[in-house]
Amino acid sequence: MPSLAGAGSVQFILPAKPLRRYLSSYYFLDTGTNGPEQEDVIYPEWATVRFALRGQATGNTVRLNSRDIPAESVTGPTGRAALVRFRNIQLVGFGLLPLGWYRIIGCPADRWADRVSAVDAAPEFARLAQLRREIDGITDPEQIAALFDHIMLQSLGDPDPLEADIDNIHQAIANPEISNVRDLAEASGMSQQRLERLARRIFGFPPKFMLRRQRFLRTLANAMQHPDLTWSDAMDGQYFDQAHFNREFHQFMGMSPGHFLVMPRAISSASTQVRAEQVGQRLQSLQVPEPWKGQ
C-alpha cells in the first residue's frame, strides 16, 4: 500500500474480519501540501470518526452556516448531505456501523444524529480520543489500521445479545424489496413499536426515514456506477416518478439533481470510486455487516 505521505492520495482498508460488523472501513486522505482550497460534499451516512493530522476543514449540513470542524471529530449518523471546504488536509478516519455505535459509543444515536462533536467534548467519545493518541507519529495506513484493529478487538469483548436484533434490522433495511415499516418489522422479527425504539436508539432515525434514505442512496450509487444513465434510468424501483425522486433529492442533498451534477466533487468522486474497488461498496451507508452468528 502507498504511504499516506503521497500527495493527493485516498485509500480504504477493511478492518479485521471480526470488526466488520462494527466498522465499515478505515479511511485515509491526503490532498497534498501546496494545493488550493477545495469544496466537496459528504453524503448521508452512518457515524464517522475523523482525525485531521494536518490542515483544517470547515463545513456543515447543506443550507446551514459553515463552521470550523474539530480536528478530532465524531459525526453521528446523518440524514442530509454536508458541504465541506478544506485545503492541504491529511485525514485518518473510519465509519461506525450501527452495531459499532452501540458497542463503542453506547449512548442513543438519535442524540447525535446530524451533529458533529470534538472527541474530547463528551464522555461517550473517550475511547475515540484514546485512538487518536495512539497514532501520534505514525503515517503508514497499514500500521494505523493494524493498531486500530488491535485496540478495538481488545476493547469490544464478547458480543452483546442485542446485536442479533440490531443485525436483523440492518439486514432488512438493506433489502431493496422492503418498502414499508410493517414489512421491515416483520423481516426484523419484532413488533413495529420495538423496531421504532431500536431504530432511533441504535440507528439514529425512525424506520420510515431510514427506508427512504436507503432508497435514495441506492439510486445515487447506481448513478455513480453508471454515469451514462439519466436520473430516470438510475432511479430505484420504489420511486413513483421523477418528481418524487427530485423531492427526495432536495430532502437528502439540499440541492437539485442538476446542481449536484455541476458542482465540484473531485475528492468525493475519487473516494467513491476507490471505495468501490477496495471495499466493494461506493457509499458507506450501503455497506451491510456480515450476519450475526450467535456466538
Number of C-alpha atoms within 10 A of each C-alpha: 8 11 14 23 16 13 17 16 18 22 22 24 20 17 21 17 11 12 18 19 22 23 26 30 26 25 22 25 23 24 24 19 16 9 13 11 12 16 19 18 23 19 21 23 25 27 29 24 22 24 23 20 18 15 16 17 21 16 20 21 24 18 12 10 10 16 13 12 21 18 18 20 22 26 21 24 29 27 22 20 22 22 20 20 18 19 20 19 20 25 20 24 21 24 24 30 28 29 24 22 25 21 19 19 17 14 15 17 24 19 14 17 20 22 15 20 18 19 24 17 11 9 10 13 20 14 16 20 17 13 16 18 9 13 18 10 8 12 16 15 22 17 12 20 23 14 16 20 18 13 14 20 14 10 11 14 9 9 13 13 10 11 20 17 16 21 20 18 24 24 18 21 28 18 15 14 12 17 15 13 19 16 14 26 22 14 16 21 15 16 12 17 10 11 23 17 15 21 24 18 20 22 28 27 23 17 24 16 14 20 22 19 25 20 25 23 24 21 22 20 18 18 18 16 15 12 11 10 13 10 18 14 14 19 23 20 12 15 16 10 12 13 11 11 21 15 14 19 21 14 16 20 23 19 17 14 15 10 9 14 9 8 11 13 16 12 18 16 15 13 21 20 17 17 21 15 12 15 20 11 18 24 22 25 24 20 22 19 18 14 13 14 8 9 7
